[in-house]
Amino acid sequence: MNHPDFRRVPGKIFATLSFPETEFAMVQLTNAQQDMLCKSEPKSFVPVPGGWGLRGSTRVILKHAKVAVVRDALEMAWKNAKKKG
């Protein structure tokens, strides 16, 4: 899809980086994880617009995001992909 992605297993994307823009990333979370991060870090995490966001795709606004929180979100997304794989 013309942007870098991270896969736990073939076909199981758990995170992406925007390209050529560099201000966003995406992590694939459960709805509960998404809700928690969007409420606790509203400047850093927002649901992806549309149906993808309703299924847990969560935009990371990198200029506002704290490294430790992004690391935790990536680990959650990685574990989610592992469960599905």
C-alpha positions, 0 to 999 in steps of 0.5 A: 500500500506504498507505506512501511508496515510491520507484520507479526506473521504474513498478512497480519499487519499490526502497525504502519508508518505514513509515507511520504508524510511522516507525522502519523503512524497506525497501530492495530488495537482492540476496541478497548485498547483504542478507547483507553489510549484515546482517552488517556493520550488524546493528543497522541492517539485517535481512531482512524476515520471510518470503518477501519477505526471502528475495528481498532485502527488507531492513528498515532500523532507522532509529534505529540506521542511519548516514546514509552506510550508508543512502545506500549501501543506497539507491543499491544498491537504485536500481541494482538496480531500474534493472537490472530495468527 
